[in-house]
């Protein structure tokens, strides 16, 4: 994941940089540096996926297993 992709993820979540930094357990200065970086730590990328999945849980509750698998395939590809 690049810093640009991290920025796109944050905006897709509807968060400002402060919220994203807080959710990822990073200080704002570090988070801002990540968004300018050509590549970020793998652990941060995995954390973004975890946060995305957590935010989707309420929406997935009424879906059948095939629909859930389709959503997860899209996210994890």
C-alpha positions, 0 to 999 in steps of 0.5 A, spaced: 500 500 500 502 506 498 501 513 501 496 515 496 492 509 497 492 510 504 489 517 503 484 514 498 482 509 504 481 514 509 477 518 505 473 512 503 472 511 510 469 518 511 475 520 516 480 526 517 487 525 518 486 525 526 481 520 526 485 515 521 491 516 526 487 515 532 484 509 529 490 506 527 494 508 534 499 512 531 500 520 532 498 525 527 505 526 525 506 519 523 500 518 520 501 524 515 508 522 514 505 515 511 500 519 507 506 522 503 510 515 503 511 511 497 510 505 501 507 504 508 508 498 513 505 492 512 502 492 519 498 499 517 495 496 511 493 490 515 490 494 520 486 498 514 483 492 512 481 490 519 478 497 520 474 496 513 471 489 515 469 492 522 465 498 519 462 493 514 459 488 519 453 491 520 451 492 513 453 484 512 449 482 517 443 481 513 447 477 507 447 470 505 454 467 505 455 467 498 454 475 498 458 476 504 464 472 500 463 476 494 464 482 498 470 479 502 473 477 495 473 484 493 476 487 499 481 482 500 483 482 492 
